[in-house]
């Protein structure tokens, strides 16, 4: 598919290997369950969700020229994603993510995005070689699996200075990689309560406390989630919070990406801030309950 995209998804595109158990688990537990392999990575999860919401996303990332990479590209194409902008490496293997989940949440996870980090700015070549219009003025979903150096370049790059930039850290361990966007006052940041605390160097009890604090640190606009507790959007137009509907949790990996994609899609369709937040919370609730296909 080479049709013009209406949003770029920049970041991790890899295989998710997820083990799920039907009973609560603790560290060191050895339990029966099921293991699945699905296309994943923050940028890819967001892109797949955006496609379900009617958008035409293009992927900018690194995928190896190996068997796993060929299979991943085929899976992305089958899901209607634009893949011709991907950087294909001859010497870097396709990245992967591994997680163990249970009804009591995420037990453990490892993200191997070393090839994406090694590829560096080569994944952004379509923005500078004439493949895409420059400066790019459309929507961009960006994840924190890129290196801090590359994220800093993106935060200051004239190629994306006019873009509608949406940024997520990928995990609490990478939350501080979003500091360039806080310092530059660029984009809309999608973080959970823990990540907001790391960026502000203080803990918060609620998203309604965290969101204004991030603005005070310099962020232009933020969306702070807190699991089953209220989520908050804060920016130049004010602050609002909404409580998610209660659901039975059957999966967690990818829930934040689904929320972010639904929020972006809702705002691009012109929904007002309250309706967009409500739509995003509803989409995330359907996802974690297992009612949304991936």
C-alpha positions in Angstrom: 0.0 0.0 0.0 1.6 3.2 -1.2 -1.3 5.6 -0.7 -0.5 8.9 1.1 -0.7 8.4 4.9 -2.7 10.7 7.1 -0.6 10.1 10.2 3.0 8.8 10.8 3.8 6.3 13.5 7.5 6.6 14.5 9.1 4.1 16.9 9.1 0.4 17.7 7.8 -2.1 15.2 8.5 -5.6 16.4 7.1 -9.0 17.4 5.3 -9.2 20.8 5.7 -12.6 22.5 3.1 -12.6 25.3 2.5 -15.3 27.9 -0.8 -15.1 29.7 -2.0 -17.0 32.8 -5.6 -17.3 34.0 -4.7 -17.1 37.7 -2.8 -14.4 39.6 1.0 -14.8 39.6 3.8 -13.7 41.8 7.5 -13.3 41.1 9.1 -16.7 40.4 5.8 -18.5 39.8 5.7 -21.4 37.2 2.2 -21.6 35.9 0.3 -23.1 32.9 -0.9 -20.6 30.3 -0.8 -19.6 26.7 2.0 -18.0 24.7 1.2 -16.0 21.5 3.3 -14.0 19.0 1.7 -10.9 17.5 2.9 -7.8 15.6 3.6 -5.2 18.3 5.8 -2.4 19.5 4.3 1.0 20.6 4.4 2.6 17.2 2.9 -0.5 15.5 0.2 -1.0 18.2 -0.8 2.7 17.8 -0.8 2.2 14.0 -3.0 -0.9 14.1 -5.5 0.8 16.4 -5.5 3.9 14.2 -6.4 1.7 11.2 -9.3 0.2 13.2 -10.5 3.8 13.8 -10.5 4.5 10.1 -7.1 6.3 9.6 -4.3 5.4 7.1 -1.1 5.3 9.2 2.4 4.9 7.9 5.2 3.3 9.9 8.7 4.8 10.3 10.9 2.3 12.0 13.6 -0.3 11.5 12.9 -3.9 10.5 15.5 -6.5 9.7 15.9 -8.2 6.4 15.5 -11.6 8.1 12.7 -14.2 8.2 11.1 -12.5 11.2 11.2 -9.2 9.5 9.6 -10.4 6.3 6.9 -12.1 8.3 6.3 -8.9 10.3 6.1 -6.7 7.1 3.6 -9.2 5.7 1.5 -9.0 8.9 1.5 -5.2 8.8 0.4 -5.1 5.1 -2.4 -7.6 5.9 -3.6 -5.1 8.5 -3.7 -2.3 6.0 -0.7 -0.4 7.2 1.7 1.7 5.0 5.1 -0.1 5.2 7.1 1.2 2.3 8.7 4.0 4.4 10.3 1.4 6.8 14.1 1.2 7.0 15.1 -2.4 6.2 18.5 -3.4 7.6 20.7 -6.1 6.3 22.7 -6.4 9.5 20.2 -5.6 12.3 17.8 -8.3 13.4 14.1 -7.6 13.8 13.3 -6.4 17.4 11.0 -8.2 19.8 9.2 -7.7 23.1 8.5 -10.4 25.7 6.0 -10.2 28.5 4.2 -12.3 31.2 0.7 -11.2 32.1 -1.9 -12.4 34.6 -5.2 -11.2 36.1 -3.2 -9.2 38.6 -1.4 -7.3 35.9 1.9 -7.3 34.1 4.3 -9.6 35.9 7.5 -8.9 33.9 8.5 -7.7 30.5 11.6 -7.2 28.4 11.8 -4.9 25.3 14.6 -5.7 22.9 14.6 -2.6 20.6 18.3 -2.5 20.1 18.0 -2.6 16.3 15.7 0.5 16.4 18.2 2.3 18.5 21.1 1.3 16.3 19.3 2.4 13.2 19.0 5.9 14.7 18.1 8.8 12.3 18.1 6.4 9.3 14.4 5.7 10.1 13.6 9.4 9.5 15.1 9.5 6.0 11.6 9.9 4.3 11.2 13.2 6.2 14.4 14.6 4.6 14.9 12.9 1.3 11.8 14.3 -0.4 9.6 11.1 0.1 7.4 13.0 2.4 6.5 16.7 2.3 8.8 18.9 4.4 8.2 20.4 6.8 5.7 17.8 7.6 2.4 19.3 8.8 0.3 16.3 9.5 -0.2 14.2 12.7 2.7 12.2 14.1 2.6 9.5 16.8 6.1 9.0 18.3 7.3 6.6 21.0 10.2 6.7 23.4 11.9 3.6 22.2 14.2 5.9 20.1 17.4 7.1 21.8 17.4 10.2 23.9 19.7 11.8 21.3 17.4 11.1 18.4 14.3 12.2 20.4 16.1 15.5 21.3 16.8 16.0 17.6 13.1 15.4 16.8 11.9 17.8 19.5 14.0 20.6 17.8 13.8 19.5 14.2 12.4 22.0 11.7 11.2 19.0 9.7 8.5 18.4 12.4 8.2 21.9 13.8 4.7 22.2 12.2 3.5 18.7 12.9 0.7 17.7 15.3 3.1 15.7 17.5 1.8 13.1 19.9 4.5 11.4 22.1 4.4 8.4 24.5 7.4 7.1 26.5 6.8 3.4 25.8 7.4 2.5 29.4 8.2 4.1 32.8 11.8 3.1 32.3 12.0 5.4 29.3 9.9 8.2 30.6 12.8 10.6 31.0 13.5 10.3 27.3 10.5 12.7 26.9 12.2 15.5 28.7 13.3 17.3 25.4 9.6 17.7 24.6 8.9 19.1 28.0 11.8 21.5 27.7 10.9 22.6 24.2 7.1 22.8 25.0 6.4 20.5 22.0 3.6 18.1 21.3 1.0 16.3 23.3 2.5 13.9 25.9 0.7 10.7 26.8 1.9 9.4 30.1 0.7 7.3 33.0 0.8 8.5 36.6 4.1 6.9 37.3 5.7 8.4 34.2 4.3 11.8 35.1 6.0 11.5 38.5 9.3 10.6 36.9 9.2 13.6 34.6 8.3 15.9 37.4 10.7 14.2 39.9 7.9 13.9 42.5 5.1 11.3 43.1 1.4 12.1 42.5 -1.7 10.6 43.9 -4.0 11.5 41.0 -3.8 12.4 37.3 -5.5 15.7 38.2 -2.5 16.6 40.3 0.1 15.3 37.8 -1.2 17.0 34.6 -1.0 20.6 35.7 2.4 19.9 37.3 3.7 18.7 33.9 2.4 22.0 32.3 4.3 23.9 35.0 7.5 22.1 34.0 7.1 23.3 30.4 5.0 20.7 28.7 2.6 22.2 26.0 -0.2 19.6 26.5 -0.5 16.3 28.4 -2.8 13.4 28.8 -2.3 11.5 32.1 -3.8 8.1 32.7 -4.0 6.1 35.9 -5.5 2.7 35.2 -9.0 2.3 36.5 -8.8 5.8 38.1 -9.6 9.1 36.4 -7.6 10.2 33.4 -6.8 13.9 32.9 -6.1 16.1 29.8 -4.5 19.5 30.4 -3.3 22.2 28.0 -3.8 25.8 27.0 -7.6 25.3 26.8 -7.9 24.0 30.4 -8.0 20.8 32.4 -10.6 18.0 32.4 -10.8 14.5 34.0 -13.0 11.5 33.3 -13.3 8.2 35.1 -13.0 5.0 33.0 -15.8 2.5 33.0 -15.1 -0.6 35.3 -14.2 -3.7 33.3 -12.7 -7.2 33.9 -9.1 -7.0 32.8 -8.0 -9.9 30.5 -4.9 -8.2 28.9 -2.7 -5.1 29.6 0.0 -5.0 26.9 -1.1 -2.5 24.3 -3.8 -0.9 26.4 -2.1 2.5 26.6 -1.4 2.4 22.9 -5.0 1.8 22.1 -6.0 4.6 24.4 -3.6 7.0 22.7 -4.7 6.0 19.2 -8.4 6.4 20.0 -7.7 9.8 21.5 -5.8 10.9 18.5 -8.4 9.6 16.1 -11.2 11.3 18.0 -9.5 14.6 18.0 -8.6 14.4 14.3 -12.3 13.7 13.6 -13.1 17.0 15.4 -14.5 15.7 18.7 -14.4 18.2 21.6 -11.9 17.4 24.4 -14.4 15.8 26.8 -15.9 13.5 24.1 -12.4 12.6 22.8 -11.2 11.6 26.3 -14.4 9.6 26.8 -14.0 7.8 23.4 -10.4 7.0 24.3 -11.3 5.6 27.7 -14.0 3.5 26.2 -11.7 2.0 23.5 -9.1 1.1 26.2 -11.8 -0.5 28.3 -12.9 -2.7 25.4 -9.3 -3.6 24.7 -8.4 -4.7 28.2 -11.6 -6.6 28.5 -10.6 -8.6 25.5 -13.5 -7.4 23.3 -11.3 -5.7 20.7 -9.6 -7.8 18.1 -5.9 -7.2 17.4 
